[in-house]
Amino acid sequence: MRGEAVREVDPELAEFTVTVVARDKDREATLTRLRERVEALRGLFDRYGDGIERRETSGLHVHPEMAKKGERVTAYSGSVSTTVVVRDFAALGEMLLTVANQDQTHVHGPVWSLRPDSPVFKEVRRDAVADAIVRGKEYADALGAQVVDLLELSDPGLSRGSESFAQFQAYDAGAMKRASYGGPAPLELDPQRQRVRAEVEARFTITAPTVL
């Protein structure tokens, strides 16, 4: 007997990725600019304190750019990516626009999610078990029988609905008015509700059917 349960709930976290880039004909100048932009970004995130669940450097790339012919180096490019997980959605819109307003910066996100240990998963699994029991009793009743015992209970899986994201990009954001310390006007975001689905399979023993 299969039991199922589906629930839609508000997300608990929002994740986005920020990539800062630098490019110059001189390698040291490229690295210096890259370091300065990363430090500026770190300082910006520090302003949001406990509103950020965690932040992690997720990628560093530095490479020479070659001429079309030969091995002559024409410039050096570098980038550093940081993944940021936010729990304070009230600050998220302002944070995204403020970050996107920085020089040579790309922002991708947010992706909405639940925490891995969210109590929602436990609740949905319980609902699925309850559904399996109800269905088992209904089938038994249709046969004029009663459920006697549970033989087996297995978990085929639990899944979340597809994740979605909005995207913001700024590359040398000259078209945007430079922000003061307070940043640009907050961006209103609509968090994507999370669809959590659980399935269980149960086997019961029943009394001898009386309806055949």
ChimeraX attribute file (.defattr): number of C-alpha atoms within 10 A of each C-alpha:
attribute: neighborCount
match mode: 1-to-1
recipient: residues
	/A:1	15
	/A:2	19
	/A:3	22
	/A:4	19
	/A:5	20
	/A:6	17
	/A:7	16
	/A:8	14
	/A:9	13
	/A:10	13
	/A:11	18
	/A:12	17
	/A:13	19
	/A:14	23
	/A:15	21
	/A:16	22
	/A:17	20
	/A:18	22
	/A:19	24
	/A:20	25
	/A:21	25
	/A:22	22
	/A:23	21
	/A:24	17
	/A:25	14
	/A:26	14
	/A:27	16
	/A:28	11
	/A:29	14
	/A:30	20
	/A:31	20
	/A:32	12
	/A:33	17
	/A:34	22
	/A:35	18
	/A:36	12
	/A:37	22
	/A:38	20
	/A:39	12
	/A:40	14
	/A:41	19
	/A:42	13
	/A:43	11
	/A:44	15
	/A:45	16
	/A:46	12
	/A:47	11
	/A:48	14
	/A:49	9
	/A:50	11
	/A:51	17
	/A:52	21
	/A:53	14
	/A:54	12
	/A:55	16
	/A:56	11
	/A:57	13
	/A:58	13
	/A:59	11
	/A:60	13
	/A:61	10
	/A:62	17
	/A:63	13
	/A:64	18
	/A:65	16
	/A:66	13
	/A:67	11
	/A:68	9
	/A:69	6
	/A:70	7
	/A:71	10
	/A:72	11
	/A:73	14
	/A:74	13
	/A:75	16
	/A:76	20
	/A:77	19
	/A:78	20
	/A:79	22
	/A:80	20
	/A:81	20
	/A:82	20
	/A:83	19
	/A:84	20
	/A:85	22
	/A:86	24
	/A:87	17
	/A:88	15
	/A:89	19
	/A:90	14
	/A:91	16
	/A:92	24
	/A:93	17
	/A:94	19
	/A:95	21
	/A:96	24
	/A:97	20
	/A:98	22
	/A:99	24
	/A:100	24
	/A:101	26
	/A:102	21
	/A:103	17
	/A:104	19
	/A:105	25
	/A:106	22
	/A:107	24
	/A:108	18
	/A:109	19
	/A:110	26
	/A:111	20
	/A:112	23
	/A:113	23
	/A:114	19
	/A:115	11
	/A:116	8
	/A:117	8
	/A:118	10
	/A:119	10
	/A:120	16
	/A:121	20
	/A:122	12
	/A:123	13
	/A:124	20
	/A:125	23
	/A:126	18
	/A:127	21
	/A:128	23
	/A:129	23
	/A:130	16
	/A:131	19
	/A:132	24
	/A:133	21
	/A:134	14
	/A:135	16
	/A:136	23
	/A:137	18
	/A:138	15
	/A:139	16
	/A:140	21
	/A:141	16
	/A:142	14
	/A:143	16
	/A:144	15
	/A:145	17
	/A:146	19
	/A:147	17
	/A:148	12
	/A:149	11
	/A:150	13
	/A:151	9
	/A:152	10
	/A:153	15
	/A:154	12
	/A:155	15
	/A:156	10
	/A:157	11
	/A:158	16
	/A:159	12
	/A:160	16
	/A:161	13
	/A:162	12
	/A:163	13
	/A:164	13
	/A:165	15
	/A:166	12
	/A:167	13
	/A:168	18
	/A:169	19
	/A:170	18
	/A:171	16
	/A:172	15
	/A:173	16
	/A:174	11
	/A:175	9
	/A:176	12
	/A:177	10
	/A:178	14
	/A:179	13
	/A:180	8
	/A:181	8
	/A:182	9
	/A:183	16
	/A:184	19
	/A:185	11
	/A:186	16
	/A:187	15
	/A:188	12
	/A:189	13
	/A:190	8
	/A:191	18
	/A:192	20
	/A:193	17
	/A:194	19
	/A:195	17
	/A:196	20
	/A:197	20
	/A:198	24
	/A:199	23
	/A:200	23
	/A:201	18
	/A:202	18
	/A:203	16
	/A:204	18
	/A:205	14
	/A:206	19
	/A:207	13
	/A:208	12
	/A:209	13
	/A:210	10
	/A:211	10
	/A:212	6
